[in-house]
């Protein structure tokens, strides 16, 4: 005996059978059928080396199909990027405060170009090697120094 469940907006009916081994009851969403394609073959592995003032240097192996946000990657790996006042007040990665400044030691060619918002937020911090971690996306090997 075959039954068909009712459909609700954005859902596809799932055929339910009475056979013991296929008694899965549920509804499959459209994303389940036609979701994002896997980028398994397109993923690239690269290294982000972090030089820290009071801590050991760290090397992060990053596997991604698209450029990664350095702030998110560093925070995910529990690397301290904020100076004391930045820990108290920061914009949470919006590119507004300038407290997540990092210095690019090597691999600047693997980063996105500075945006006008980033230039404005950096204010008086001079040099092309100073970037905001929240506005910087890496697509290859890069070495950065926290709290320049």
Backbone as CSV, one residue per row, in Angstrom:
resi,resn,N_x,N_y,N_z,CA_x,CA_y,CA_z,C_x,C_y,C_z
1,UNK,0.832,-1.168,0.000,0.000,0.000,0.000,0.885,1.243,0.000
2,UNK,0.579,2.216,-0.862,1.356,3.437,-0.975,0.464,4.611,-0.608
3,UNK,0.979,5.483,0.254,0.242,6.689,0.652,1.055,7.907,0.247
4,UNK,0.400,9.001,-0.020,1.087,10.246,-0.339,0.687,11.271,0.709
5,UNK,1.691,11.929,1.286,1.390,12.959,2.287,0.928,14.227,1.588
6,UNK,0.294,15.092,2.332,-0.176,16.350,1.743,0.987,17.310,1.594
7,UNK,0.841,18.236,0.676,1.908,19.202,0.451,1.581,20.512,1.139
8,UNK,2.610,21.158,1.614,2.519,22.488,2.200,3.469,23.345,1.386
9,UNK,3.266,24.659,1.389,4.099,25.550,0.571,5.581,25.213,0.734
10,UNK,6.293,25.101,-0.342,7.722,24.829,-0.437,8.108,23.405,-0.047
11,UNK,7.158,22.517,0.140,7.488,21.148,0.479,7.071,20.205,-0.641
12,UNK,7.748,19.085,-0.741,7.472,18.082,-1.757,6.912,16.857,-1.046
13,UNK,5.869,16.244,-1.580,5.337,15.059,-0.913,6.343,13.915,-0.956
14,UNK,6.376,13.153,0.110,7.271,12.008,0.203,6.408,10.750,0.201
15,UNK,6.771,9.793,-0.622,6.027,8.531,-0.672,6.355,7.698,0.560
16,UNK,5.327,7.210,1.205,5.518,6.377,2.384,5.026,4.973,2.051
17,UNK,5.817,3.985,2.355,5.403,2.606,2.107,5.260,1.887,3.437
18,UNK,4.635,0.749,3.400,4.461,-0.020,4.632,5.548,-1.072,4.803
19,UNK,6.488,-1.105,3.903,7.575,-2.066,3.996,8.413,-1.747,5.233
20,UNK,8.812,-2.766,5.995,9.506,-2.550,7.260,10.776,-1.714,7.110
21,UNK,11.554,-1.943,6.071,12.832,-1.272,5.942,12.715,0.143,5.400
22,UNK,11.582,0.536,4.902,11.476,1.890,4.369,10.324,2.646,5.025
23,UNK,10.287,2.626,6.325,9.241,3.326,7.061,9.725,4.702,7.506
24,UNK,10.261,5.450,6.659,10.721,6.785,6.999,9.579,7.753,6.750
25,UNK,9.169,8.403,7.797,8.065,9.345,7.693,8.668,10.735,7.732
26,UNK,8.297,11.575,6.811,8.819,12.930,6.824,8.490,13.668,5.561
27,UNK,8.938,14.893,5.523,8.702,15.754,4.373,10.052,16.281,3.918
28,UNK,10.306,16.206,2.641,11.563,16.675,2.082,11.365,18.094,1.557
29,UNK,12.223,18.998,1.945,12.102,20.370,1.461,12.709,20.488,0.075
30,UNK,12.404,21.577,-0.585,12.977,21.828,-1.909,14.492,21.954,-1.818
31,UNK,15.001,22.521,-0.725,16.445,22.640,-0.579,17.100,21.273,-0.498
32,UNK,16.393,20.310,0.084,16.929,18.964,0.163,17.126,18.355,-1.211
33,UNK,16.250,18.703,-2.135,16.343,18.147,-3.483,17.218,18.986,-4.400
34,UNK,17.065,20.287,-4.319,17.741,21.172,-5.260,18.625,22.177,-4.543
35,UNK,19.197,21.809,-3.418,19.996,22.722,-2.613,21.303,23.084,-3.292
36,UNK,22.144,23.754,-2.517,23.436,24.186,-3.039,24.257,22.988,-3.465
37,UNK,24.979,23.165,-4.534,25.848,22.091,-5.002,27.063,22.023,-4.098
38,UNK,27.530,20.843,-3.876,28.707,20.651,-3.047,29.934,21.195,-3.763
39,UNK,30.724,21.939,-3.010,31.948,22.501,-3.574,33.135,21.640,-3.181
40,UNK,32.914,20.348,-3.001,33.960,19.445,-2.551,35.201,19.489,-3.411
41,UNK,35.070,19.493,-4.720,36.220,19.523,-5.600,36.817,20.906,-5.748
42,UNK,36.061,21.937,-5.414,36.534,23.307,-5.581,37.186,23.866,-4.334
43,UNK,37.192,23.112,-3.238,37.760,23.625,-2.000,39.272,23.685,-2.106
44,UNK,39.819,24.736,-1.526,41.246,24.981,-1.565,41.732,25.068,-0.123
45,UNK,42.869,24.488,0.165,43.440,24.557,1.503,44.611,25.522,1.485
46,UNK,44.615,26.432,2.456,45.737,27.358,2.581,46.008,27.624,4.053
47,UNK,47.129,28.273,4.333,47.567,28.495,5.708,47.504,29.973,6.054
48,UNK,46.956,30.257,7.230,46.994,31.605,7.790,47.931,31.529,8.988
49,UNK,49.082,32.201,8.896,50.050,32.228,9.988,49.833,33.509,10.774
50,UNK,49.722,33.380,12.090,49.424,34.528,12.946,50.583,34.755,13.898
51,UNK,51.173,35.947,13.840,52.219,36.348,14.776,51.554,37.174,15.870
52,UNK,51.774,36.756,17.128,51.140,37.430,18.251,52.198,37.980,19.191
53,UNK,51.889,39.102,19.812,52.844,39.782,20.673,53.173,38.986,21.938
54,UNK,52.164,38.565,22.673,52.399,37.922,23.965,52.077,36.430,23.978
55,UNK,51.745,35.876,22.829,51.374,34.470,22.737,52.224,33.795,21.671
56,UNK,52.151,32.461,21.638,52.843,31.716,20.590,52.237,32.041,19.237
57,UNK,53.073,31.986,18.222,52.551,32.133,16.865,51.653,30.938,16.553
58,UNK,50.672,31.182,15.710,49.723,30.121,15.377,49.648,29.952,13.866
59,UNK,49.419,28.725,13.435,49.196,28.430,12.019,47.842,27.760,11.887
60,UNK,46.996,28.342,11.067,45.658,27.808,10.861,45.569,27.216,9.470
61,UNK,45.103,25.993,9.389,44.834,25.374,8.094,43.387,25.693,7.739
62,UNK,43.182,26.396,6.654,41.845,26.810,6.245,41.483,26.083,4.959
63,UNK,40.316,25.455,4.953,39.808,24.804,3.747,38.518,25.504,3.363
64,UNK,38.524,26.125,2.200,37.340,26.887,1.789,37.215,26.907,0.279
65,UNK,35.992,27.047,-0.177,35.712,27.148,-1.603,35.686,28.587,-2.066
66,UNK,35.622,29.520,-1.108,35.570,30.953,-1.410,36.476,31.670,-0.413
67,UNK,36.839,32.924,-0.686,37.660,33.671,0.274,37.008,33.711,1.658
68,UNK,37.830,33.603,2.708,37.319,33.585,4.083,37.603,34.905,4.778
69,UNK,36.701,35.291,5.665,36.845,36.498,6.462,37.872,36.210,7.556
70,UNK,38.944,37.015,7.626,40.010,36.745,8.589,39.533,36.879,10.027
71,UNK,38.715,37.880,10.326,38.224,38.052,11.701,37.461,36.810,12.152
72,UNK,36.554,36.339,11.322,35.761,35.157,11.690,36.654,33.939,11.890
73,UNK,37.630,33.776,11.025,38.519,32.617,11.108,39.386,32.693,12.361
74,UNK,39.909,33.883,12.677,40.747,34.044,13.865,39.924,33.861,15.139
75,UNK,38.735,34.441,15.183,37.873,34.315,16.363,37.444,32.855,16.563
76,UNK,37.142,32.167,15.464,36.733,30.761,15.537,37.835,29.907,16.155
77,UNK,39.089,30.291,15.911,40.232,29.550,16.437,40.769,30.144,17.736
78,UNK,39.971,31.008,18.364,40.283,31.595,19.672,41.598,32.368,19.682
79,UNK,41.847,33.104,18.626,43.028,33.963,18.561,42.598,35.380,18.911
80,UNK,43.290,35.961,19.882,42.949,37.284,20.400,43.405,38.355,19.406
81,UNK,42.463,39.069,18.806,42.830,40.095,17.824,42.612,41.506,18.339
82,UNK,41.907,41.652,19.466,41.568,42.983,19.958,42.514,43.443,21.061
83,UNK,42.937,44.718,21.025,43.630,45.293,22.179,42.610,45.491,23.310
84,UNK,43.057,45.929,24.482,42.179,46.036,25.643,40.924,46.865,25.363
85,UNK,41.090,48.069,24.810,39.908,48.904,24.555,39.011,48.296,23.485
86,UNK,39.563,47.524,22.593,38.773,46.860,21.561,37.918,45.735,22.115
87,UNK,38.370,45.137,23.228,37.570,44.098,23.868,36.340,44.705,24.528
88,UNK,36.485,45.932,25.002,35.384,46.609,25.682,34.372,47.129,24.674
89,UNK,34.868,47.806,23.659,33.963,48.329,22.631,34.495,47.953,21.255
90,UNK,33.722,47.237,20.524,34.019,46.948,19.124,32.698,46.784,18.401
91,UNK,32.737,46.897,17.111,31.499,46.886,16.319,31.037,45.477,15.961
92,UNK,31.767,44.459,16.384,31.354,43.084,16.100,31.612,42.649,14.670
93,UNK,32.530,43.309,13.999,32.887,42.897,12.642,32.208,43.675,11.549
94,UNK,31.716,44.864,11.865,31.015,45.676,10.867,31.892,46.659,10.119
95,UNK,33.179,46.724,10.444,34.083,47.642,9.752,33.916,49.087,10.177
96,UNK,33.404,49.316,11.378,33.114,50.673,11.823,34.122,51.237,12.823
97,UNK,34.703,50.380,13.671,35.479,50.898,14.802,36.988,50.921,14.574
98,UNK,37.523,50.018,13.798,38.960,49.986,13.544,39.765,49.273,14.611
99,UNK,39.122,48.597,15.563,39.867,47.949,16.644,40.440,46.584,16.267
100,UNK,40.003,45.995,15.180,40.516,44.671,14.779,41.641,44.806,13.745
101,UNK,42.401,45.884,13.840,43.490,46.121,12.889,44.547,45.021,13.002
102,UNK,45.016,44.569,11.860,46.093,43.584,11.785,47.124,44.089,10.781
103,UNK,48.332,43.583,10.897,49.388,43.944,9.946,49.639,42.747,9.045
104,UNK,49.677,43.003,7.751,49.929,41.936,6.780,51.441,41.836,6.588
105,UNK,52.005,40.707,6.954,53.446,40.485,6.823,53.767,39.904,5.444
106,UNK,53.045,38.855,5.058,53.244,38.207,3.756,51.898,37.818,3.169
107,UNK,51.830,37.764,1.857,50.648,37.248,1.179,49.577,38.273,0.879
108,UNK,49.943,39.545,0.778,48.951,40.598,0.507,48.232,40.366,-0.822
109,UNK,48.896,39.687,-1.747,48.268,39.424,-3.058,47.093,38.447,-2.947
110,UNK,47.024,37.707,-1.835,45.942,36.745,-1.622,44.753,37.344,-0.875
111,UNK,44.736,38.669,-0.737,43.667,39.353,-0.011,42.857,40.225,-0.952
112,UNK,41.626,40.517,-0.546,40.804,41.448,-1.316,41.356,42.868,-1.154
113,UNK,41.101,43.773,-2.111,41.582,45.154,-1.971,40.825,45.890,-0.865
114,UNK,41.456,46.948,-0.335,40.811,47.757,0.706,39.591,48.455,0.140
115,UNK,38.531,48.458,0.920,37.319,49.178,0.522,37.370,50.589,1.109
116,UNK,36.588,51.525,0.565,36.545,52.883,1.127,36.112,52.887,2.598
117,UNK,35.230,51.982,2.982,34.788,51.886,4.378,35.960,51.507,5.272
118,UNK,36.776,50.572,4.805,37.936,50.138,5.585,38.948,51.260,5.719
119,UNK,39.203,51.976,4.641,40.156,53.091,4.669,39.695,54.139,5.678
120,UNK,38.405,54.442,5.680,37.861,55.442,6.605,37.967,54.964,8.054
121,UNK,37.657,53.698,8.305,37.702,53.161,9.665,39.126,53.091,10.202
122,UNK,40.103,52.873,9.309,41.494,52.823,9.754,41.983,54.188,10.209
123,UNK,41.422,55.244,9.668,41.762,56.596,10.104,43.241,56.894,9.972
124,UNK,43.891,57.140,11.094,45.287,57.568,11.093,46.301,56.448,11.011
125,UNK,45.873,55.211,11.006,46.828,54.105,10.934,47.413,54.055,9.536
126,UNK,48.700,54.319,9.453,49.352,54.453,8.148,49.844,53.116,7.625
127,UNK,50.047,53.105,6.338,50.658,51.953,5.696,49.659,51.067,4.993
128,UNK,50.099,50.562,3.857,49.257,49.648,3.090,49.188,48.266,3.731
129,UNK,50.095,48.005,4.679,50.116,46.683,5.298,49.167,46.565,6.489
130,UNK,48.511,47.646,6.896,47.538,47.610,7.989,46.142,47.424,7.402
131,UNK,45.443,46.404,7.885,44.090,46.089,7.405,43.180,45.836,8.597
132,UNK,41.881,45.879,8.356,40.909,45.465,9.366,40.596,43.991,9.122
133,UNK,40.723,43.182,10.156,40.473,41.744,10.010,39.044,41.473,9.557
134,UNK,38.097,42.314,9.995,36.689,42.076,9.644,36.385,42.392,8.188
135,UNK,37.222,43.191,7.544,36.993,43.574,6.141,37.917,42.837,5.183
136,UNK,38.776,41.981,5.717,39.789,41.313,4.906,39.381,39.875,4.626
137,UNK,39.427,39.509,3.352,39.102,38.150,2.936,40.332,37.526,2.288
138,UNK,40.705,36.365,2.790,41.897,35.675,2.300,41.493,34.521,1.392
139,UNK,42.264,34.362,0.311,42.014,33.256,-0.614,43.265,32.413,-0.833
140,UNK,44.318,32.691,-0.059,45.564,31.947,-0.180,46.413,32.162,1.062
141,UNK,47.628,31.620,1.047,48.526,31.726,2.198,48.769,33.182,2.564
142,UNK,48.709,33.453,3.867,48.921,34.816,4.350,49.514,34.747,5.759
143,UNK,50.378,35.718,6.077,50.944,35.855,7.417,50.525,37.208,7.958
144,UNK,49.916,37.210,9.140,49.441,38.454,9.745,49.994,38.595,11.151
145,UNK,50.040,39.843,11.621,50.454,40.147,12.987,49.285,40.832,13.669
146,UNK,48.885,40.316,14.829,47.769,40.919,15.548,48.247,42.100,16.378
147,UNK,47.356,43.029,16.630,47.614,44.219,17.456,48.881,44.955,17.024
148,UNK,48.927,45.462,15.801,50.159,46.124,15.319,50.472,47.411,16.073
